[in-house]
Amino acid sequence: MQENFLKIDGHKIRYLESGDSKNNLVLIHGLGASAERWSNVIPYFSKDFRVIVPDLIGFGLSDKPLVDYTPEFFSDFLEKFFAQTGITRPNLIGSSLGGQIAADYTSTHSDEIEKLILVSPAGAMKQSTPALDAYIMAALYPSEQTAKNAFELMEGSGEEIPHEIVSGFVERMQLPNAKLAFMSTVLGLKNSKPITTKLGSISTPTLIVWGSVDPVIPIVHSQIFISSIQDCRFFRMDGCGHTPYVQDPNTFALKSLEFLNGA
């Protein structure tokens, strides 16, 4: 993977890139994460696609300006990122917050997105969950213990969380303005219109992927996406929590590639 940087509105944005296909695949991470969250599946995708994975503005090693991190702000960021990198008609995969951003963007740019995959997307859940509360607490008070606790709850498998996931989160949340960007995003989502009002505008072929035991955004919330998006398929990843592409990268990649490369 190659690490690159560019400027958007004067802010430094970091992204990873792998593969040399003419077909583009952009991966959008979730709240408090970074491009590395997709590390387990990038090698699968880069055989068939040019894979581009940004650190969203406000997260990872991208700049964290003091702004309101609303869904509209992120959608605007995505449009400018595509323009800066020369990406046209990409396939788009978004997880959690990244899923909401991807759906929001596609709802007004359906003819510009080849195919869309949403992984446990945010935007439909009205109440918080204990796992999400623990994650927010870990972001505000980052330590090995609070982060380990949160990731164990989010995964829901009872298996040991790799140390690099925990330590990477703690390091990112200790960067200047990281907590402000995180909380501004949480409040921006809370005070925004539900993504459900926009889903009917998505005509792009879409695949919804959800972990069957997701404790952050429970799988019951998948129904609104499935029923609202015009051309939509669904795949349940049994035994997986909030990030199935981390827990079972092989199955996730195979099902995603089957959809992306299908007719």
Contacts in CASP RR format, 6 or more apart in sequence:
PFRMAT RR
TARGET T0000
AUTHOR 0000-0000-0000
METHOD contacts of the structure
MODEL  1
MQENFLKIDGHKIRYLESGDSKNNLVLIHGLGASAERWSNVIPYFSKDFR
VIVPDLIGFGLSDKPLVDYTPEFFSDFLEKFFAQTGITRPNLIGSSLGGQ
IAADYTSTHSDEIEKLILVSPAGAMKQSTPALDAYIMAALYPSEQTAKNA
FELMEGSGEEIPHEIVSGFVERMQLPNAKLAFMSTVLGLKNSKPITTKLG
SISTPTLIVWGSVDPVIPIVHSQIFISSIQDCRFFRMDGCGHTPYVQDPN
TFALKSLEFLNGA
1 16 0 8 1.000
1 17 0 8 1.000
1 18 0 8 1.000
1 42 0 8 1.000
2 16 0 8 1.000
2 17 0 8 1.000
2 18 0 8 1.000
3 14 0 8 1.000
3 15 0 8 1.000
3 16 0 8 1.000
4 14 0 8 1.000
4 15 0 8 1.000
4 16 0 8 1.000
4 17 0 8 1.000
5 12 0 8 1.000
5 13 0 8 1.000
5 14 0 8 1.000
5 15 0 8 1.000
6 12 0 8 1.000
6 13 0 8 1.000
6 15 0 8 1.000
6 81 0 8 1.000
6 84 0 8 1.000
6 85 0 8 1.000
7 13 0 8 1.000
7 84 0 8 1.000
8 57 0 8 1.000
8 77 0 8 1.000
8 80 0 8 1.000
8 81 0 8 1.000
8 84 0 8 1.000
9 80 0 8 1.000
11 57 0 8 1.000
11 62 0 8 1.000
11 63 0 8 1.000
11 65 0 8 1.000
12 62 0 8 1.000
12 63 0 8 1.000
13 54 0 8 1.000
13 55 0 8 1.000
13 57 0 8 1.000
13 62 0 8 1.000
13 63 0 8 1.000
13 81 0 8 1.000
13 84 0 8 1.000
14 35 0 8 1.000
14 54 0 8 1.000
14 55 0 8 1.000
14 60 0 8 1.000
14 61 0 8 1.000
14 62 0 8 1.000
15 35 0 8 1.000
15 52 0 8 1.000
15 53 0 8 1.000
15 54 0 8 1.000
15 55 0 8 1.000
15 81 0 8 1.000
15 85 0 8 1.000
16 35 0 8 1.000
16 36 0 8 1.000
16 42 0 8 1.000
16 51 0 8 1.000
16 52 0 8 1.000
16 53 0 8 1.000
17 50 0 8 1.000
17 51 0 8 1.000
17 52 0 8 1.000
17 53 0 8 1.000
18 42 0 8 1.000
18 43 0 8 1.000
18 45 0 8 1.000
18 46 0 8 1.000
18 50 0 8 1.000
18 51 0 8 1.000
19 46 0 8 1.000
19 47 0 8 1.000
19 49 0 8 1.000
19 50 0 8 1.000
19 51 0 8 1.000
20 50 0 8 1.000
21 48 0 8 1.000
21 49 0 8 1.000
21 50 0 8 1.000
22 50 0 8 1.000
23 48 0 8 1.000
23 49 0 8 1.000
23 50 0 8 1.000
23 91 0 8 1.000
23 114 0 8 1.000
24 49 0 8 1.000
24 50 0 8 1.000
24 52 0 8 1.000
24 87 0 8 1.000
24 88 0 8 1.000
24 89 0 8 1.000
24 90 0 8 1.000
24 91 0 8 1.000
25 45 0 8 1.000
25 49 0 8 1.000
25 50 0 8 1.000
25 51 0 8 1.000
25 52 0 8 1.000
25 90 0 8 1.000
25 91 0 8 1.000
25 92 0 8 1.000
25 93 0 8 1.000
25 260 0 8 1.000
26 51 0 8 1.000
26 52 0 8 1.000
26 53 0 8 1.000
26 54 0 8 1.000
26 82 0 8 1.000
26 87 0 8 1.000
26 90 0 8 1.000
26 91 0 8 1.000
26 92 0 8 1.000
26 93 0 8 1.000
27 35 0 8 1.000
27 38 0 8 1.000
27 41 0 8 1.000
27 42 0 8 1.000
27 45 0 8 1.000
27 51 0 8 1.000
27 52 0 8 1.000
27 53 0 8 1.000
27 93 0 8 1.000
27 94 0 8 1.000
28 54 0 8 1.000
28 56 0 8 1.000
28 78 0 8 1.000
28 92 0 8 1.000
28 93 0 8 1.000
28 94 0 8 1.000
28 95 0 8 1.000
28 98 0 8 1.000
28 99 0 8 1.000
28 101 0 8 1.000
28 102 0 8 1.000
29 35 0 8 1.000
29 37 0 8 1.000
29 38 0 8 1.000
29 53 0 8 1.000
29 55 0 8 1.000
29 56 0 8 1.000
29 59 0 8 1.000
29 94 0 8 1.000
29 95 0 8 1.000
29 97 0 8 1.000
29 98 0 8 1.000
30 37 0 8 1.000
30 56 0 8 1.000
30 59 0 8 1.000
30 94 0 8 1.000
30 95 0 8 1.000
30 96 0 8 1.000
30 97 0 8 1.000
30 98 0 8 1.000
30 99 0 8 1.000
31 59 0 8 1.000
31 96 0 8 1.000
31 97 0 8 1.000
31 122 0 8 1.000
31 135 0 8 1.000
31 182 0 8 1.000
31 185 0 8 1.000
31 186 0 8 1.000
32 59 0 8 1.000
32 60 0 8 1.000
32 97 0 8 1.000
32 139 0 8 1.000
32 169 0 8 1.000
32 172 0 8 1.000
32 173 0 8 1.000
32 182 0 8 1.000
33 59 0 8 1.000
33 60 0 8 1.000
33 95 0 8 1.000
33 169 0 8 1.000
34 55 0 8 1.000
34 59 0 8 1.000
34 60 0 8 1.000
34 61 0 8 1.000
34 172 0 8 1.000
35 53 0 8 1.000
35 54 0 8 1.000
35 55 0 8 1.000
35 60 0 8 1.000
36 168 0 8 1.000
37 95 0 8 1.000
37 243 0 8 1.000
37 246 0 8 1.000
38 53 0 8 1.000
38 245 0 8 1.000
40 245 0 8 1.000
40 246 0 8 1.000
40 249 0 8 1.000
41 245 0 8 1.000
41 249 0 8 1.000
41 252 0 8 1.000
41 253 0 8 1.000
41 256 0 8 1.000
42 51 0 8 1.000
42 53 0 8 1.000
44 249 0 8 1.000
44 250 0 8 1.000
44 253 0 8 1.000
44 254 0 8 1.000
44 257 0 8 1.000
45 51 0 8 1.000
45 253 0 8 1.000
45 256 0 8 1.000
45 257 0 8 1.000
48 257 0 8 1.000
48 260 0 8 1.000
48 261 0 8 1.000
49 91 0 8 1.000
49 260 0 8 1.000
52 85 0 8 1.000
52 87 0 8 1.000
52 90 0 8 1.000
54 62 0 8 1.000
54 81 0 8 1.000
55 61 0 8 1.000
55 62 0 8 1.000
56 62 0 8 1.000
56 74 0 8 1.000
56 77 0 8 1.000
56 98 0 8 1.000
56 101 0 8 1.000
57 63 0 8 1.000
57 64 0 8 1.000
57 65 0 8 1.000
57 74 0 8 1.000
57 77 0 8 1.000
58 64 0 8 1.000
58 65 0 8 1.000
58 69 0 8 1.000
58 177 0 8 1.000
58 178 0 8 1.000
58 181 0 8 1.000
58 185 0 8 1.000
59 172 0 8 1.000
59 178 0 8 1.000
59 181 0 8 1.000
59 182 0 8 1.000
60 172 0 8 1.000
60 175 0 8 1.000
60 178 0 8 1.000
64 175 0 8 1.000
64 176 0 8 1.000
64 177 0 8 1.000
64 178 0 8 1.000
64 180 0 8 1.000
64 181 0 8 1.000
65 177 0 8 1.000
66 177 0 8 1.000
66 180 0 8 1.000
67 73 0 8 1.000
67 184 0 8 1.000
68 184 0 8 1.000
68 188 0 8 1.000
69 181 0 8 1.000
69 184 0 8 1.000
69 185 0 8 1.000
69 188 0 8 1.000
70 188 0 8 1.000
70 191 0 8 1.000
70 192 0 8 1.000
71 100 0 8 1.000
71 101 0 8 1.000
71 104 0 8 1.000
71 188 0 8 1.000
71 189 0 8 1.000
71 192 0 8 1.000
71 195 0 8 1.000
72 104 0 8 1.000
72 192 0 8 1.000
74 98 0 8 1.000
74 101 0 8 1.000
74 104 0 8 1.000
75 101 0 8 1.000
75 104 0 8 1.000
75 105 0 8 1.000
75 108 0 8 1.000
78 101 0 8 1.000
78 102 0 8 1.000
78 105 0 8 1.000
79 105 0 8 1.000
79 109 0 8 1.000
81 87 0 8 1.000
82 88 0 8 1.000
82 90 0 8 1.000
88 112 0 8 1.000
89 112 0 8 1.000
89 113 0 8 1.000
89 114 0 8 1.000
90 113 0 8 1.000
90 114 0 8 1.000
91 113 0 8 1.000
91 114 0 8 1.000
91 115 0 8 1.000
91 116 0 8 1.000
91 117 0 8 1.000
91 260 0 8 1.000
92 102 0 8 1.000
92 105 0 8 1.000
92 106 0 8 1.000
92 113 0 8 1.000
92 114 0 8 1.000
92 115 0 8 1.000
92 116 0 8 1.000
92 117 0 8 1.000
93 102 0 8 1.000
93 116 0 8 1.000
93 117 0 8 1.000
93 118 0 8 1.000
93 119 0 8 1.000
93 256 0 8 1.000
94 101 0 8 1.000
94 102 0 8 1.000
94 117 0 8 1.000
94 118 0 8 1.000
94 119 0 8 1.000
94 121 0 8 1.000
95 119 0 8 1.000
95 120 0 8 1.000
95 121 0 8 1.000
95 243 0 8 1.000
95 245 0 8 1.000
96 119 0 8 1.000
96 120 0 8 1.000
96 121 0 8 1.000
96 122 0 8 1.000
96 216 0 8 1.000
96 217 0 8 1.000
96 242 0 8 1.000
96 243 0 8 1.000
97 122 0 8 1.000
97 185 0 8 1.000
97 189 0 8 1.000
98 121 0 8 1.000
98 122 0 8 1.000
99 118 0 8 1.000
99 119 0 8 1.000
99 121 0 8 1.000
99 122 0 8 1.000
100 121 0 8 1.000
100 122 0 8 1.000
100 123 0 8 1.000
100 189 0 8 1.000
100 195 0 8 1.000
102 116 0 8 1.000
102 118 0 8 1.000
102 121 0 8 1.000
103 116 0 8 1.000
103 118 0 8 1.000
103 121 0 8 1.000
103 195 0 8 1.000
103 198 0 8 1.000
103 199 0 8 1.000
103 202 0 8 1.000
103 225 0 8 1.000
104 195 0 8 1.000
104 198 0 8 1.000
105 113 0 8 1.000
106 113 0 8 1.000
106 116 0 8 1.000
106 202 0 8 1.000
106 204 0 8 1.000
106 206 0 8 1.000
107 198 0 8 1.000
107 199 0 8 1.000
107 200 0 8 1.000
107 201 0 8 1.000
107 202 0 8 1.000
108 198 0 8 1.000
108 201 0 8 1.000
110 201 0 8 1.000
110 202 0 8 1.000
110 203 0 8 1.000
110 204 0 8 1.000
111 203 0 8 1.000
113 204 0 8 1.000
114 204 0 8 1.000
115 204 0 8 1.000
115 205 0 8 1.000
115 206 0 8 1.000
115 207 0 8 1.000
115 259 0 8 1.000
115 260 0 8 1.000
116 202 0 8 1.000
116 204 0 8 1.000
116 205 0 8 1.000
116 206 0 8 1.000
116 207 0 8 1.000
117 206 0 8 1.000
117 207 0 8 1.000
117 208 0 8 1.000
117 209 0 8 1.000
117 256 0 8 1.000
117 259 0 8 1.000
117 260 0 8 1.000
118 206 0 8 1.000
118 207 0 8 1.000
118 208 0 8 1.000
118 209 0 8 1.000
118 225 0 8 1.000
119 209 0 8 1.000
119 210 0 8 1.000
119 243 0 8 1.000
119 244 0 8 1.000
119 245 0 8 1.000
120 209 0 8 1.000
120 210 0 8 1.000
120 211 0 8 1.000
120 214 0 8 1.000
120 216 0 8 1.000
120 217 0 8 1.000
120 241 0 8 1.000
120 242 0 8 1.000
120 243 0 8 1.000
120 244 0 8 1.000
121 195 0 8 1.000
121 208 0 8 1.000
121 217 0 8 1.000
121 225 0 8 1.000
122 189 0 8 1.000
122 195 0 8 1.000
122 217 0 8 1.000
123 189 0 8 1.000
123 194 0 8 1.000
123 195 0 8 1.000
123 196 0 8 1.000
124 194 0 8 1.000
124 195 0 8 1.000
124 196 0 8 1.000
124 217 0 8 1.000
124 221 0 8 1.000
124 224 0 8 1.000
124 225 0 8 1.000
125 217 0 8 1.000
125 218 0 8 1.000
125 221 0 8 1.000
126 194 0 8 1.000
129 215 0 8 1.000
129 216 0 8 1.000
129 217 0 8 1.000
129 218 0 8 1.000
130 153 0 8 1.000
130 215 0 8 1.000
131 150 0 8 1.000
131 153 0 8 1.000
131 154 0 8 1.000
131 215 0 8 1.000
131 216 0 8 1.000
131 242 0 8 1.000
132 216 0 8 1.000
132 217 0 8 1.000
134 146 0 8 1.000
134 149 0 8 1.000
134 150 0 8 1.000
134 153 0 8 1.000
134 154 0 8 1.000
135 150 0 8 1.000
135 153 0 8 1.000
135 154 0 8 1.000
135 216 0 8 1.000
136 182 0 8 1.000
136 183 0 8 1.000
136 186 0 8 1.000
137 146 0 8 1.000
137 150 0 8 1.000
138 146 0 8 1.000
138 147 0 8 1.000
138 149 0 8 1.000
138 150 0 8 1.000
138 169 0 8 1.000
138 173 0 8 1.000
139 173 0 8 1.000
139 178 0 8 1.000
139 179 0 8 1.000
139 182 0 8 1.000
139 183 0 8 1.000
140 179 0 8 1.000
140 182 0 8 1.000
140 183 0 8 1.000
142 169 0 8 1.000
142 170 0 8 1.000
142 173 0 8 1.000
142 174 0 8 1.000
143 170 0 8 1.000
144 166 0 8 1.000
144 167 0 8 1.000
144 170 0 8 1.000
147 166 0 8 1.000
147 169 0 8 1.000
147 170 0 8 1.000
148 161 0 8 1.000
148 166 0 8 1.000
151 161 0 8 1.000
151 165 0 8 1.000
151 166 0 8 1.000
151 169 0 8 1.000
152 158 0 8 1.000
152 161 0 8 1.000
153 215 0 8 1.000
154 215 0 8 1.000
154 216 0 8 1.000
154 241 0 8 1.000
154 242 0 8 1.000
154 243 0 8 1.000
155 161 0 8 1.000
155 241 0 8 1.000
155 242 0 8 1.000
155 243 0 8 1.000
155 246 0 8 1.000
155 247 0 8 1.000
156 213 0 8 1.000
156 215 0 8 1.000
156 241 0 8 1.000
157 213 0 8 1.000
157 239 0 8 1.000
157 240 0 8 1.000
157 241 0 8 1.000
157 247 0 8 1.000
165 246 0 8 1.000
172 178 0 8 1.000
173 179 0 8 1.000
173 182 0 8 1.000
196 224 0 8 1.000
196 228 0 8 1.000
199 224 0 8 1.000
199 225 0 8 1.000
199 228 0 8 1.000
199 229 0 8 1.000
200 228 0 8 1.000
200 229 0 8 1.000
200 230 0 8 1.000
202 229 0 8 1.000
202 230 0 8 1.000
203 230 0 8 1.000
203 231 0 8 1.000
204 231 0 8 1.000
205 231 0 8 1.000
205 233 0 8 1.000
205 259 0 8 1.000
206 229 0 8 1.000
206 231 0 8 1.000
206 232 0 8 1.000
206 233 0 8 1.000
207 232 0 8 1.000
207 233 0 8 1.000
207 234 0 8 1.000
207 235 0 8 1.000
207 255 0 8 1.000
207 256 0 8 1.000
207 259 0 8 1.000
208 222 0 8 1.000
208 225 0 8 1.000
208 226 0 8 1.000
208 229 0 8 1.000
208 232 0 8 1.000
208 233 0 8 1.000
208 234 0 8 1.000
208 235 0 8 1.000
209 234 0 8 1.000
209 235 0 8 1.000
209 236 0 8 1.000
209 237 0 8 1.000
209 244 0 8 1.000
209 252 0 8 1.000
209 255 0 8 1.000
209 256 0 8 1.000
210 219 0 8 1.000
210 222 0 8 1.000
210 234 0 8 1.000
210 235 0 8 1.000
210 236 0 8 1.000
210 237 0 8 1.000
210 244 0 8 1.000
211 219 0 8 1.000
211 236 0 8 1.000
211 237 0 8 1.000
211 238 0 8 1.000
211 239 0 8 1.000
211 240 0 8 1.000
211 241 0 8 1.000
211 242 0 8 1.000
211 244 0 8 1.000
212 219 0 8 1.000
212 236 0 8 1.000
212 237 0 8 1.000
212 238 0 8 1.000
212 239 0 8 1.000
212 240 0 8 1.000
212 241 0 8 1.000
213 219 0 8 1.000
213 239 0 8 1.000
213 240 0 8 1.000
213 241 0 8 1.000
214 240 0 8 1.000
214 241 0 8 1.000
214 242 0 8 1.000
215 241 0 8 1.000
215 242 0 8 1.000
216 241 0 8 1.000
216 242 0 8 1.000
217 242 0 8 1.000
219 236 0 8 1.000
222 234 0 8 1.000
225 232 0 8 1.000
226 232 0 8 1.000
226 234 0 8 1.000
233 259 0 8 1.000
235 255 0 8 1.000
237 244 0 8 1.000
237 247 0 8 1.000
237 248 0 8 1.000
237 251 0 8 1.000
237 252 0 8 1.000
239 247 0 8 1.000
240 247 0 8 1.000
240 248 0 8 1.000
241 247 0 8 1.000
244 251 0 8 1.000
244 252 0 8 1.000
245 252 0 8 1.000
245 253 0 8 1.000
END
